[in-house]
Amino acid sequence: MSEAGGRGCGSPVPQRAPWSLVAATAAICLVSATSVWTVGAEPMSREEKQKLGNQVLEMFDHAYGNYMEHAYPADELMPLTCRGRVRGQEPSRGDVDDALGKFSLTLIDSLDTLVVLNKTKEFEDAVRKVLRDVNLDNDVVVSVFETNIRVLGGLLGGHSLAIMLKEKGEYMQWYNDELLQMAKQLGYKLLPAFNTTSGLPYPRINLKFGIRKPEARTGTETDTCTACAGTLILEFAALSRFTGATIFELQVRKIRLKDYERPAQLEYARKALDFLWEKRQRSSNLVGVTINIHTGDWVRKDSGVGAGIDSYYEYLLKAYVLLGDDSFLERFNTHYDAIMRYISQPPLLLDVHIHKPMLNARTWMDALLAFFPGLQVLKGDIRPAIETHEMLYQVIKKHNFLPEAFTTDFRVHWAQHPLRPEFAESTYFLYKATGDPYYLEVGKTLIENLNKYARVPCGFAAMKDVRTGSHEDRMDSFFLAEMFKYLYLLFADKEDIIFDIEDYIFTTEAHLLPLWLSTTNQSISKKNTTSEYTELDDSNFDWTCPNTQILFPNDPLYAQSIREPLKNVVDKSCPRGIIRVREESFRSGAKPPLRARDFMATNPEHLEILKKMGVSLIHLKDGRVQLVQHAIQAASSIDAEDGLRFMQEMIELSSQQQKEQQLPPRAVQIVSHPFFGRVVLTAGPAQFGLDLSKHKETRGFVASSKPYNGCSELTNPEAVMGKIALIQRGQCMFAEKARNIQNAGAIGGIVIDDNEGSSSDTAPLFQMAGDGKDTDDIKIPMLFLFSKEGSIILDAIREYEEVEVLLSDKAKDRAAILKDPEMENEEQPSSENDSQNQSAEQISSSSQEVDLVDQESSEENSLNSHPESLSPADMDNAASISPSEQTSNPTENHETANLNGECTDLDNQLQEQSETEEDSNPNVSWGKKVQPIDSILADWNEDIEAFEMMEKDEL
């Protein structure tokens, strides 16, 4: 890798790690270096590693056992309501539900995890259940990508370890390739998705009816994400080589004779990879996020290493390892050079435009890029892997978990965390490469946070908001497939595992495929001698196993020296590498480009700068000013890029101004027995009453008001005196309800939605507005709960009568709630209370308009399940500024970058998508009613003892 290849800030060329995956044709060479560290972090004792490994086993048992008891044969467990998630019986979550196919997803996804964790008897029982109960012929539309990596990969991983156990002679002696036959059946069901002119698969398929038939209800899609089309090669090639059914791996098409000397046989999945490679942007060697499966046109032209693209890069490198085809490694190295040249801005990885790779496409990062340090370890590029991993770890230490998206100044952008495993994956690979005990401590932190903040009596619940600590009724299958596998392997010694993990390669879902497949039923594979690859530094094309050079030359503190400057990076307002400066202009002493925050429509100098950037100003009849940009009218390409950046800043500034009055979500935490603070409900705030972000939380027992709607003077003031009143939504204004319960002596109020089945899982955050009058007389806090969350409190009252809750701006540490003397000094979890602004950044390079008054923007609040594409909605491209509204400093929290070298806040603060409306009662019909609390809590008593023991052990 050359100095120009993305090191950017003068950092040295990365050293090549001796532990890397390289191959010559199909010969695999793995070189380990786990004893390099002689100085630095204190080594962890064998006893402590065993203790942590046992904790991982207990955590898996808790998650897997509750899935089998409360959810199986459903696809996933809903851990807050202790029941299974069945497609069609719950409110739709959009694309996230495309992973569910009524095929017991979590069980199949967990098969090889059971073997890795030495649960061979449970594995044998699980395989029998899969063979007996799972049906792959359901009339359900599923994601081709998710079904491939989770179900097909799960069946193949299970088969790989089943035959290994059978060969050992103790378990699975009855097994006769039944899982492989199921995988073959599923493979045939996925093949119709590839029936496109490009070879790129349709994103969805009906398991029973396939594509395009009227009853299939799919086949009309035109777009797919790059990762969705480019993450198929490992599973399809393994299926062909396991079964000998060449239809999966072999599809005859002619290649130029000078390349292969005869017609070559290539996979369906390889044809998709070939097409994506051909469609890369040739000058930057980058690919976009989404592509038209029929025309090959890029639909979203931003490029990064996170959601929508991530596993495409991963499978190029791993396909080379498993299949021994040089072309895959050459392609990966070509892309990797572009990534390090444009996207890598150490320690950040920021999306860029594929046609203008020096221009950042957004100012935030998504959680799925956390896999990339692990991939860099496999590549052998250790230094940037350490840098990015350390930055991510600092974000986790600030928020307890990695938010779904966070800004370049490390504020929360999307607040959810669905218990993603990518950071644990990179931690494992960095420890394998370095042997540095620091990464064992990182893994220990992950275990502690999972037990402390995500563990609930029926499993582990995803975080609805990392700032408040509220939960979502969701436990994805990848949590069991990946998280526990990587955490256990992190602390396990070789003798702790019943097979050699080095004999297998991990798929993107952490399923295990044996490396001996590389020499089984293989088609012709020769080194590609085409001239289509960009000329790169020779260090990217090493064809032999690395030599024995040490990982950190003459410096055992090498990794620590890389991490040290990043220890406080999250707390700094302007970390190095966030802002890309035009080096030419900076060196020549030219003025920095005009920033949106400084623009004034009455300033002649500003108007002249706009003209140079290709931005024209139009005065509208209503007194507003409209800005329109045409890049072709700019004085130069650099000025055009400045114009694009200026328009983007205007869009973000407008979005912030529209949302600055919105409030962040609040938390309702049940603190009485048997909950003890483990159940946290997402609550909507009120624009009146006590502000919980500025005052101490309110704690008290709950009581239902009479009348329940709270619209008149309460008839049971003695029941709500000194308590938190429960009120039903409807029939009067929220402020009127608040006054009535306050007059009755209530210390707070919770309004419960009267739309049966409504839930914060599927509805945007609700914000209670005032009544248009002065509401300063309302002194108590008021929060809003949707029906699903409210019913949890109501059912608890029916079961236990006395229910105590905590109203706060964020969930509190359970140790503080329980007032345990041993835990009172435990550090309170840190949360980001400042909400962040979501902004859409899809900007045309040819023509743009921004309207600061009329513009509306919307953006999805969560990533799709495991690495699918992020899809910010388009936003109107017009910006209008009333002269009376112009200001050089709209808000001190939203300053943009000053290129004179001063650090200012470039990013807008996020506000969760929320509703602000007067009380109303729209008719909404939802699916299945929440399970009563008596059945939810039926099996909790035995868990409570375990929780208390774990808290004493300071898990």
C-alpha positions, 0 to 999 in steps of 0.5 A, spaced: 500 500 500 502 506 497 503 512 502 497 515 497 493 509 498 489 512 504 493 514 509 491 521 509 494 524 515 501 522 514 501 516 518 506 510 516 504 505 511 501 499 515 505 493 517 503 486 514 500 481 519 503 474 520 496 472 521 493 473 515 489 469 510 492 468 503 492 462 498 496 460 492 490 457 487 487 452 493 492 452 498 491 455 504 496 458 509 494 460 516 500 463 520 499 465 527 502 470 532 499 470 539 505 471 543 508 477 541 506 481 547 511 481 552 509 489 554 503 492 555 496 490 558 497 485 563 495 478 561 489 475 563 489 469 567 487 462 565 482 462 571 479 469 569 478 467 561 475 460 563 470 464 568 468 469 562 467 463 557 463 460 562 459 466 563 458 466 555 455 459 556 450 461 561 448 467 557 447 463 551 443 458 555 439 463 557 437 466 550 437 459 547 433 456 552 428 462 552 427 461 545 426 454 545 421 454 551 417 460 549 418 461 541 419 455 538 417 453 532 417 461 531 422 464 527 424 469 533 423 470 540 420 476 543 423 477 549 419 482 553 412 479 552 415 472 552 412 469 545 414 467 538 414 472 533 410 469 527 410 473 520 403 476 519 401 475 526 405 481 528 405 488 526 409 489 520 416 492 521 417 493 513 424 490 510 426 487 517 421 482 517 423 479 510 428 475 514 422 471 517 420 465 513 416 460 518 422 456 518 424 456 525 430 461 523 433 462 530 434 454 531 437 453 524 441 460 525 444 457 532 446 450 529 453 450 529 454 455 535 451 449 539 457 445 537 462 451 538 460 452 545 461 444 546 453 443 546 453 437 542 447 433 545 443 439 544 446 440 537 443 433 536 437 434 539 436 441 535 438 437 528 432 432 529 427 438 531 429 441 524 428 435 520 422 433 524 419 440 524 422 445 519 418 446 512 421 450 507 415 450 502 411 456 505 407 461 502 412 467 504 416 472 501 423 472 504 429 476 502 434 472 498 440 475 501 437 474 509 435 467 507 442 465 504 446 467 509 442 465 515 438 459 513 442 456 507 448 458 511 445 455 517 444 448 514 451 448 511 454 450 517 450 445 521 452 439 516 459 441 516 459 440 524 455 434 523 459 430 519 465 432 523 462 429 529 460 423 526 467 422 524 469 422 531 465 417 532 461 419 539 455 423 536 451 424 530 452 416 528 445 416 525 446 422 521 446 421 513 446 428 510 439 430 511 441 437 513 445 437 506 438 435 503 434 441 506 440 446 504 439 443 496 432 443 497 432 451 499 438 452 494 433 450 488 428 455 491 432 461 491 435 459 483 429 463 480 431 469 483 437 469 478 432 470 472 434 477 470 438 479 464 444 482 469 445 475 473 443 480 479 438 476 483 431 479 485 431 481 492 425 477 494 422 471 492 416 467 495 418 460 497 412 456 495 411 460 488 418 463 486 418 469 482 413 473 478 407 469 478 401 472 481 400 468 487 408 470 488 407 477 490 414 479 488 418 479 482 416 487 480 422 490 484 428 493 480 433 495 485 437 491 490 443 492 495 450 491 493 451 486 499 445 483 497 447 481 490 454 480 492 454 475 498 452 469 495 458 466 493 460 462 499 454 458 500 452 457 493 459 454 492 459 450 498 452 447 496 455 445 489 461 442 492 458 438 498 452 435 493 456 435 487 450 438 484 453 443 479 447 447 477 449 451 483 456 453 482 456 452 474 453 456 469 457 455 462 458 462 459 464 464 454 470 468 456 475 471 452 480 465 450 486 469 451 484 469 458 482 462 460 483 458 453 477 455 453 469 456 455 469 457 463 464 454 468 462 460 473 457 460 478 450 463 478 453 467 484 459 469 481 455 471 475 452 476 480 459 478 482 462 479 475 456 484 474 458 488 480 465 488 478 464 490 471 459 496 474 464 499 478 466 506 477 472 505 473 476 512 475 474 511 483 474 503 483 468 504 488 461 501 488 454 504 490 449 502 495 444 500 491 443 498 483 438 496 478 438 489 477 435 490 470 439 495 467 445 495 472 445 503 473 447 505 480 441 507 484 444 510 490 451 512 488 454 513 495 459 508 497 462 506 504 464 499 508 457 499 512 450 497 510 448 495 503 456 494 501 459 491 507 459 483 506 460 484 498 468 486 500 468 480 505 466 475 500 471 477 495 476 476 500 473 469 503 471 467 496 479 467 494 480 463 500 475 458 499 475 457 492 482 459 490 481 463 484 486 469 484 481 474 480 477 474 487 483 477 491 485 482 485 478 485 485 478 485 493 485 488 493 483 493 487 477 495 492 481 495 498 486 500 495 480 505 493 477 504 500 483 506 503 484 512 498 477 515 499 473 512 505 478 511 510 479 517 514 483 514 520 480 513 525 473 514 521 470 510 515 466 515 511 461 514 505 463 518 499 460 519 492 463 514 487 464 519 482 466 524 486 470 520 491 473 526 495 466 529 497 463 526 503 456 523 502 454 524 509 457 526 516 455 519 520 457 512 520 453 506 521 454 500 526 455 495 520 462 498 519 464 495 525 466 488 521 471 492 517 477 492 522 476 484 522 476 484 515 482 488 515 486 483 520 484 478 514 487 482 509 493 483 514 493 491 514 493 491 522 494 499 523 487 502 521 484 496 524 486 498 531 485 505 529 477 504 527 476 498 532 479 503 538 474 509 536 468 504 536 470 502 543 470 509 545 463 510 542 461 503 546 464 506 552 460 512 552 453 509 550 454 502 553 452 499 546 454 501 538 448 506 536 445 504 529 448 510 526 453 516 530 455 522 527 463 524 526 463 527 533 460 521 536 453 523 537 447 518 536 444 519 530 440 513 530 439 510 537 437 503 536 442 497 537 439 490 535 445 487 539 449 486 533 455 482 533 460 485 528 464 489 533 465 482 537 467 479 531 473 484 530 475 484 537 476 476 536 480 477 530 484 482 533 486 478 539 487 472 534 492 477 530 495 480 536 495 476 542 494 483 546 490 481 552 487 488 551 482 485 547 480 480 552 478 486 556 474 489 551 470 482 550 469 482 558 466 489 557 461 487 552 459 481 556 458 486 562 454 491 558 449 485 555 448 482 562 447 489 565 443 493 560 440 488 555 438 482 559 431 480 561 427 474 564 426 471 557 432 472 553 436 479 551 432 485 548 434 489 543 435 496 545 430 501 543 434 507 544 441 507 547 440 514 550 435 512 555 436 504 555 429 502 553 428 496 550 425 493 544 421 486 543 426 483 539 432 478 539 434 477 532 437 470 530 444 473 528 445 474 536 445 467 537 449 465 531 454 470 531 455 474 538 456 468 543 460 464 538 465 470 537 465 471 545 466 464 546 472 463 541 475 470 544 476 467 551 477 459 549 483 456 549 485 451 543 483 445 548 476 448 550 474 447 543 472 440 540 475 441 533 480 445 530 477 452 528 482 454 523 480 448 519 474 452 517 472 459 514 466 464 517 461 466 513 458 473 514 453 470 519 459 466 522 457 459 519 463 455 519 465 452 512 470 447 511 477 449 508 477 442 504 471 444 500 477 448 496 479 442 493 473 438 492 469 438 485 472 444 483 472 447 476 478 450 472 481 455 476 487 459 473 491 466 475 487 471 471 492 475 467 487 480 464 489 487 464 482 490 467 485 491 474 488 498 476 495 498 477 497 498 484 502 497 489 505 490 489 504 489 496 497 488 495 498 482 491 503 477 495 501 470 492 505 466 497 505 465 505 508 471 509 514 470 512 516 470 519 517 478 520 514 480 527 508 483 527 510 490 531 517 491 529 522 492 535 516 495 539 512 490 543 507 497 545 506 498 537 498 497 538 498 500 544 501 506 541 496 506 536 490 506 541 493 511 545 491 518 541 484 515 540 483 514 548 479 521 548 477 521 541 469 521 543 470 526 548 473 531 543 468 536 539 473 535 532 477 529 532 482 528 527 480 526 520 473 528 520 473 534 515 477 533 508 480 540 507 481 542 500 489 541 500 490 545 494 486 551 496 489 551 503 496 551 501 495 556 496 492 561 502 486 561 498 480 563 503 476 557 505 469 556 502 463 559 504 459 555 509 451 555 510 451 558 517 455 564 515 451 565 508 447 572 508 443 573 502 444 581 502 451 580 502 454 582 495 461 578 496 456 572 498 452 572 492 459 572 488 461 566 491 455 563 490 455 564 483 462 562 482 460 555 485 454 555 480 449 557 485 444 562 483 439 566 488 432 567 486 427 572 489 420 569 490 414 573 490 412 571 498 419 574 500 423 568 500 429 566 497 430 560 493 437 557 492 438 553 486 445 549 484 447 547 477 454 544 477 456 545 470 455 553 471 461 553 476 467 556 475 471 549 476 470 542 479 473 544 485 468 550 486 462 545 484 464 541 489 464 547 494 457 548 491 455 541 493 457 541 500 454 548 501 447 545 498 448 539 503 449 544 509 443 548 507 439 542 507 442 539 514 441 546 517 434 547 514 432 540 517 435 542 524 431 548 524 425 545 523 426 539 528 429 544 534 423 544 538 422 536 538 424 533 545 428 526 545 424 520 548 423 518 555 423 512 559 418 508 564 422 503 568 418 498 572 422 497 579 418 493 583 418 486 584 420 482 580 422 487 575 427 490 579 429 495 573 430 490 568 424 492 564 424 499 560 419 502 556 420 507 551 415 513 552 413 519 549 415 526 552 410 532 553 411 539 551 409 541 558 410 539 565 416 537 569 422 536 564 425 530 566 432 532 563 433 538 567 430 535 574 431 529 578 427 523 576 420 521 579 419 515 582 412 512 585 407 507 585 402 507 579 394 507 580 389 508 575 385 514 575 377 514 575 374 516 570 380 513 566 380 518 561 382 523 566 377 528 563 374 531 569 375 531 576 377 525 579 373 521 583 378 517 587 383 522 589 385 518 595 387 512 590 392 517 586 395 521 592 402 521 592 402 516 586 403 516 578 396 516 575 395 512 569 390 515 564 387 513 558 388 517 551 382 520 548 376 525 549 380 531 552 386 535 551 393 532 554 394 538 558 387 537 561 388 530 564 395 533 567 391 538 571 386 533 573 390 528 576 395 534 579 389 537 582 388 530 585 395 530 588 398 525 583 406 526 582 406 524 575 402 521 569 402 516 564 397 517 558 396 510 555 394 510 548 387 507 547 389 504 540 389 497 541 396 494 539 399 500 538 407 499 539 413 504 539 416 498 535 412 500 529 410 507 530 414 513 531 415 517 537 409 520 540 410 527 543 404 530 547 402 537 545 399 543 550 392 545 549 394 552 546 394 556 553 399 557 558 401 550 561 406 553 566 401 551 572 402 544 570 408 542 575 408 534 574 412 530 569 407 527 563 409 521 559 406 517 553 406 510 552 403 506 546 398 500 548 403 495 547 408 498 553 402 500 557 399 493 557 405 491 560 404 495 566 396 494 567 398 486 567 403 487 572 398 491 576 393 485 575 398 480 577 402 484 583 397 490 585 403 494 587 407 496 581 412 502 582 415 505 576 421 510 575 420 516 570 426 519 567 430 521 561 434 515 561 434 508 564 437 508 571 442 503 573 439 497 577 444 497 582 442 504 584 435 502 584 436 496 588 440 500 593 445 495 593 451 497 598 455 493 594 454 496 588 452 503 590 459 506 587 458 502 581 459 507 575 452 509 572 451 508 565 453 514 560 448 516 555 447 521 550 442 525 552 442 530 546 438 528 540 441 528 533 438 530 527 437 526 521 438 528 515 437 526 508 443 527 503 442 524 496 444 530 492 444 530 485 451 532 481 448 536 476 442 540 479 440 541 486 435 546 489 434 547 497 428 550 500 429 552 507 422 553 509 418 548 505 423 542 505 421 536 509 425 530 510 424 523 512 429 518 514 428 511 516 430 510 524 433 503 523 438 499 519 435 493 516 436 486 519 444 484 518 447 487 513 442 490 508 442 497 505 440 503 509 435 507 505 434 515 507 428 517 503 429 523 498 428 530 500 425 536 496 431 539 493 429 547 494 431 552 500 428 558 501 430 563 506 426 569 508 431 575 509 428 576 516 430 569 518 437 570 515 443 569 521 450 568 521 449 563 527 442 560 527 444 556 533 450 555 537 450 547 537 450 547 529 456 550 527 459 547 521 467 546 520 471 552 520 477 551 515 482 555 518 483 550 523 478 551 528 474 545 531 467 546 530 461 542 530 459 540 523 453 535 525 446 536 526 443 533 532 438 528 531 431 528 533 427 521 533 422 521 528 416 524 533 409 526 532 407 532 535 399 533 535 393 534 539 390 528 543 386 524 538 383 517 537 384 514 530 382 507 528 388 503 528 387 495 527 393 491 529 395 484 530 395 479 536 394 482 543 400 482 548 400 476 552 397 477 559 403 478 565 401 472 568 403 467 563 409 472 561 412 471 568 410 464 569 417 462 569 421 468 571 422 466 579 427 461 578 431 467 573 430 472 579 435 468 583 440 467 578 440 475 576 441 477 584 447 472 584 450 475 578 449 482 580 453 480 586 458 477 582 458 484 578 457 481 572 
